Amino acid sequence: MRARDLLADYPVVTLETPVLQAAQLLAEQDLPGLIVKNDDQLTILPGTEALRLAVPRYIMDDPALARVVDEAHADEFLRALGSRTVREVLPRERRELPVTDPDATVLELAALMARTRSPLVAIVDKGRLLGAVTLQALLDRMLGT
Amino acid sequence: MRARDLLADYPVVTLETPVLQAAQLLAEQDLPGLIVKNDDQLTILPGTEALRLAVPRYIMDDPALARVVDEAHADEFLRALGSRTVREVLPRERRELPVTDPDATVLELAALMARTRSPLVAIVDKGRLLGAVTLQALLDRMLGT
């Protein structure tokens, strides 16, 4: 059993996708994260990191501040997202990406998800995105459920 | 809208729960992670970290090794899990836990999930676990989907 046997089609967003549309895609299709395509490069945004799309940094860093922001203000943050795109919220730092090739083994996929803390691994063959393996698909396979 | 309005019942495992049973719970109920109860203390294991339950550390740390382990050996790793419990695989280090109280705001929940990279926040009131808020429940609320 290799990645090619576990992958499934997965929606892809671009740097120009509006943040709100990306968040709606996550919510409506119950996705564990986003695959962001930038020319030939892929970035994976796990769902929890995609939350950064919707929360201003100064609130992210200060739990006490998040507590005092009331409901009306929370709605304002969401409205303010309207004009922003995925480009503006992608992490800047370089780090290991959960991307591998179709020959990856089940154990390799599990180790990659655990190391990168991503519930989603993109499967790429010669620069072409074939699809993604999700944590749920992997667990189902490992446990035979 | 506060955490108390978003929380739902969530299954809880203990330190004595067999690893295999915990992994099956994740897979079968399509959970984003596990809540582990240890007397009065809670630990949250996001799904990607729960994968560490099933993958030996030396393979986790060495992608090349994971590649060469063949299918037959992968099955052996899973069989070897039979006698292990959640206690043996919980992270040792202390770190911020995705646990808050029922008064937490939507923004506070989002910031907590993003900081701790956990798609799951446990809601506790005076030491009693009330339930959990998942990333999906939070996104649905934030976007009104």
Interface residues (C-beta under 8 A of the other chain):
Chain A: M1 L20 A23 Q24 L26 A27 E28 D30 P32 P46 G47 T48 E49 L51 R52 A54 V55 I59 M60 P63 A66 R67 V69 D70 E71 A74 F77 L78 D103 A104 T105 V106 L107 E108 A110 A111 L112 M113 A114 R115 T116 R117 S118 P119 L135 Q136 L138 L139 D140 M142 L143 T145
Chain B: M1 L20 A23 Q24 L26 A27 E28 D30 P32 P46 G47 T48 E49 L51 R52 A54 V55 I59 M60 P63 A66 R67 V69 D70 E71 A74 F77 L78 D103 A104 T105 V106 L107 E108 A110 A111 L112 M113 A114 R115 T116 R117 S118 P119 L135 Q136 L138 L139 D140 M142 L143 T145
